[in-house]
Amino acid sequence: MASDVDFGIVLGLAWQSFTDALRADLSARGFDDLGSAYGYVFRALAAEALHQNELARRLGMTAQGASKIVGEMVARGYVERAPDPDDGRAHRLRLGERGRAALAAARRFHAGYERRLRAELGERRVDELRRALEVMAGEAGSGAVLRAF
């Protein structure tokens, strides 16, 4: 079934629809100050505390870019800097209470969104869609980021 609308346009519109719904849901739960990259930081820090340079490397961004985002997230209570137990001069970043709460709310939204898709499209179609998107993400060079979550 072909369409006159370019594939990239449909993909972009689907992404925008999803992120608009996610942002509205999170905003209604009191998380109305989230930056566009915060979700990636939340997931990177969910499993372990990281040095800022390690966070930047995992997210495929510059140290300066990570510093800017982390500074905002610390100021908003999403991330905390904690002393590194192995190096008194260094700090590790970890999720603060507000960051853990935002991540939990986002994960609930993601799970609910996928459940609704499965109910509407069926298990097999959603599994195929997920596999196709994972292949696309890997081809875009973000496979390492995808594996980090």
Contacts in CASP RR format, 6 or more apart in sequence:
PFRMAT RR
TARGET T0000
AUTHOR 0000-0000-0000
METHOD contacts of the structure
MODEL  1
MASDVDFGIVLGLAWQSFTDALRADLSARGFDDLGSAYGYVFRALAAEAL
HQNELARRLGMTAQGASKIVGEMVARGYVERAPDPDDGRAHRLRLGERGR
AALAAARRFHAGYERRLRAELGERRVDELRRALEVMAGEAGSGAVLRAF
3 10 0 8 1.000
18 113 0 8 1.000
21 109 0 8 1.000
21 113 0 8 1.000
22 106 0 8 1.000
22 109 0 8 1.000
22 110 0 8 1.000
22 113 0 8 1.000
23 34 0 8 1.000
25 105 0 8 1.000
25 109 0 8 1.000
26 32 0 8 1.000
26 34 0 8 1.000
26 102 0 8 1.000
26 105 0 8 1.000
26 106 0 8 1.000
26 109 0 8 1.000
29 105 0 8 1.000
31 101 0 8 1.000
31 102 0 8 1.000
31 105 0 8 1.000
33 76 0 8 1.000
34 102 0 8 1.000
35 69 0 8 1.000
35 72 0 8 1.000
37 59 0 8 1.000
37 69 0 8 1.000
38 69 0 8 1.000
38 73 0 8 1.000
38 78 0 8 1.000
38 102 0 8 1.000
39 103 0 8 1.000
39 106 0 8 1.000
40 59 0 8 1.000
40 145 0 8 1.000
40 149 0 8 1.000
41 55 0 8 1.000
41 59 0 8 1.000
41 69 0 8 1.000
41 70 0 8 1.000
41 73 0 8 1.000
41 78 0 8 1.000
41 79 0 8 1.000
42 78 0 8 1.000
42 95 0 8 1.000
42 99 0 8 1.000
42 102 0 8 1.000
42 103 0 8 1.000
42 106 0 8 1.000
43 103 0 8 1.000
43 148 0 8 1.000
43 149 0 8 1.000
44 50 0 8 1.000
44 55 0 8 1.000
44 58 0 8 1.000
44 59 0 8 1.000
44 148 0 8 1.000
44 149 0 8 1.000
45 55 0 8 1.000
45 79 0 8 1.000
45 93 0 8 1.000
45 94 0 8 1.000
45 95 0 8 1.000
46 95 0 8 1.000
46 103 0 8 1.000
49 82 0 8 1.000
49 92 0 8 1.000
49 93 0 8 1.000
49 94 0 8 1.000
50 58 0 8 1.000
50 92 0 8 1.000
50 93 0 8 1.000
51 84 0 8 1.000
51 90 0 8 1.000
51 91 0 8 1.000
51 92 0 8 1.000
51 93 0 8 1.000
52 63 0 8 1.000
52 66 0 8 1.000
52 67 0 8 1.000
52 70 0 8 1.000
52 91 0 8 1.000
52 93 0 8 1.000
53 63 0 8 1.000
53 66 0 8 1.000
55 66 0 8 1.000
55 70 0 8 1.000
55 93 0 8 1.000
56 62 0 8 1.000
56 63 0 8 1.000
56 65 0 8 1.000
56 66 0 8 1.000
58 144 0 8 1.000
58 145 0 8 1.000
58 148 0 8 1.000
59 66 0 8 1.000
59 145 0 8 1.000
60 144 0 8 1.000
60 145 0 8 1.000
70 79 0 8 1.000
70 93 0 8 1.000
71 79 0 8 1.000
73 79 0 8 1.000
73 99 0 8 1.000
74 80 0 8 1.000
74 81 0 8 1.000
76 98 0 8 1.000
77 96 0 8 1.000
77 97 0 8 1.000
77 98 0 8 1.000
77 99 0 8 1.000
78 95 0 8 1.000
78 96 0 8 1.000
78 98 0 8 1.000
78 99 0 8 1.000
78 102 0 8 1.000
79 93 0 8 1.000
79 94 0 8 1.000
79 95 0 8 1.000
79 96 0 8 1.000
79 99 0 8 1.000
80 93 0 8 1.000
80 94 0 8 1.000
80 95 0 8 1.000
80 96 0 8 1.000
81 91 0 8 1.000
81 92 0 8 1.000
81 93 0 8 1.000
82 91 0 8 1.000
82 92 0 8 1.000
82 93 0 8 1.000
82 94 0 8 1.000
83 90 0 8 1.000
83 91 0 8 1.000
83 92 0 8 1.000
84 90 0 8 1.000
84 91 0 8 1.000
84 92 0 8 1.000
95 103 0 8 1.000
114 126 0 8 1.000
117 126 0 8 1.000
117 129 0 8 1.000
118 126 0 8 1.000
121 129 0 8 1.000
134 146 0 8 1.000
137 143 0 8 1.000
137 145 0 8 1.000
137 146 0 8 1.000
138 146 0 8 1.000
END
